[in-house]
Amino acid sequence: MADQARSVGWREVLLVAGVAVGLVLGAAILTSVLPTDAQRLIFHTPLTIVVLIVGTSYVLWRIAARRPPPPEP
């Protein structure tokens, strides 16, 4: 019964995928309207790599630090 409560459906998968695509498109649009110097900073320095490493580390830390639910009586 607990497995059914934690099941993820197509709607949730499509929602997360849509949010991810929206964030990437938003970031692309945002960087396209930045001044040339700001675009150069983003594209020609390791700033993007640092942001990806920090974001991935945070997500993995949150997953690893999650405590299991208490056992049911």
Secondary structure as UniProt FT lines:
FT   HELIX           2..5
FT   HELIX           10..32
FT   HELIX           36..44
FT   HELIX           47..65
//
